[in-house]
Amino acid sequence: MRSRLLALVLCTSLSLLPRLGVAAPSGQSLEVFAKGSVSKNYLAADKWTLTVSVATGLAIVLIPQIRLEARYTSIGSLQNRLDIVSTNVTAILNDIKTQTTIYSLGLDISILSDKHAFQPFIYVGAGYIVTERSYYVRPDEATTATLETEPQRTGVSGNLGAGFRVHFARSAAIEIEAFAYGIDIHKPNPLVNLYGTAGIRLFF
């Protein structure tokens, strides 16, 4: 299902080109990229969160410095423990797994011309987001934990990115990006998450 959705996004981006009257320029007009990150944050001496993010996709040069970019982004996190203590509820959550998948389409805009080896850029897009979460819950240390799975949540996300590329060959560049996605962007207080990634981009 997910691979079909990604293929649909790529095919849609390709089919839009002739309708927009866009002709691919001579030279390198197709780009493939992959990037990711791994981080581990300690909330306390015995509590931590591990996050792994991966982004890959295809970019088509519309005009010099502007690309139409289709992305597949996967962000997974694991929190080993969360203690819930309130006047009405006391519980321990373990192995809290959250998986977020974003299928997005947007514009990648280079700030400088392609003559520069150092290329700062911004990315603006929108996507379809799917979030899944599960965890083990128990009322106290002596009780056997039970697995709970939350209903799958879907929606529309607004996506922003900013970073730079450094060309180390004619057809390849190292890419560093800060990527943010927002959920419920039409509401007064949208939920925004920010990640940093590093990877490679190939030019064809």
QUICORZI-V906390 format. One record per residue. RES is the residue in three letters. PSI is psi as a letter, one per 30 degrees, with the letter a starting at -180 (NA if undefined). BURIAL is # if it has 24 or more other C-alpha atoms within 12 Angstrom, else .. Layout:
# QUICORZI-V906390
RES/PSI/BURIAL
RES/PSI/BURIAL
This chain:
# QUICORZI-V906390
MET/e/.
ARG/e/.
SER/e/.
ARG/e/.
LEU/e/.
LEU/e/#
ALA/e/.
LEU/e/.
VAL/e/#
LEU/e/#
CYS/e/.
THR/e/.
SER/e/#
LEU/e/#
SER/f/.
LEU/f/.
LEU/e/.
PRO/e/.
ARG/e/.
LEU/f/.
GLY/g/.
VAL/k/.
ALA/k/.
ALA/k/.
PRO/l/.
SER/l/.
GLY/b/.
GLN/j/.
SER/f/#
LEU/k/#
GLU/k/#
VAL/k/#
PHE/l/#
ALA/k/#
LYS/l/#
GLY/a/#
SER/l/#
VAL/k/.
SER/k/.
LYS/k/.
ASN/k/.
TYR/k/.
LEU/f/.
ALA/a/.
ALA/e/.
ASP/g/.
LYS/k/.
TRP/l/.
THR/k/#
LEU/k/#
THR/k/#
VAL/k/#
SER/k/#
VAL/k/#
ALA/k/#
THR/l/#
GLY/a/#
LEU/k/#
ALA/k/#
ILE/k/#
VAL/j/#
LEU/e/#
ILE/l/#
PRO/k/#
GLN/f/#
ILE/k/#
ARG/k/#
LEU/k/#
GLU/k/#
ALA/k/#
ARG/k/#
TYR/j/#
THR/k/#
SER/k/#
ILE/j/#
GLY/k/#
SER/k/#
LEU/k/#
GLN/k/#
ASN/f/#
ARG/k/#
LEU/k/#
ASP/k/#
ILE/j/.
VAL/k/.
SER/a/.
THR/f/.
ASN/f/.
VAL/k/.
THR/k/.
ALA/l/#
ILE/k/#
LEU/k/#
ASN/l/#
ASP/h/#
ILE/j/#
LYS/k/#
THR/k/#
GLN/j/#
THR/k/#
THR/k/#
ILE/k/#
TYR/j/#
SER/l/#
LEU/k/#
GLY/a/#
LEU/k/#
ASP/k/#
ILE/j/#
SER/k/#
ILE/e/.
LEU/l/.
SER/l/.
ASP/g/#
LYS/f/.
HIS/k/.
ALA/e/.
PHE/k/.
GLN/j/#
PRO/k/#
PHE/l/#
ILE/l/#
TYR/k/#
VAL/k/#
GLY/a/#
ALA/l/#
GLY/l/#
TYR/k/#
ILE/k/#
VAL/k/#
THR/k/#
GLU/k/#
ARG/k/#
SER/l/#
TYR/l/#
TYR/k/#
VAL/k/#
ARG/k/#
PRO/f/.
ASP/l/.
GLU/f/.
ALA/f/.
THR/k/.
THR/k/.
ALA/k/.
THR/k/.
LEU/k/.
GLU/k/.
THR/k/.
GLU/l/.
PRO/k/.
GLN/k/.
ARG/k/.
THR/l/.
GLY/a/.
VAL/k/#
SER/k/#
GLY/k/#
ASN/k/#
LEU/k/#
GLY/l/#
ALA/k/#
GLY/a/#
PHE/l/#
ARG/k/#
VAL/j/#
HIS/k/.
PHE/f/.
ALA/l/.
ARG/e/.
SER/g/.
ALA/k/.
ALA/k/#
ILE/k/#
GLU/k/#
ILE/k/#
GLU/k/#
ALA/k/#
PHE/k/#
ALA/k/#
TYR/k/#
GLY/k/#
ILE/k/#
ASP/h/.
ILE/f/.
HIS/f/.
LYS/l/.
PRO/e/.
ASN/i/.
PRO/l/.
LEU/k/.
VAL/k/.
ASN/k/.
LEU/k/.
TYR/l/#
GLY/k/#
THR/l/#
ALA/k/#
GLY/a/#
ILE/k/#
ARG/k/#
LEU/k/#
PHE/k/#
PHE/NA/.
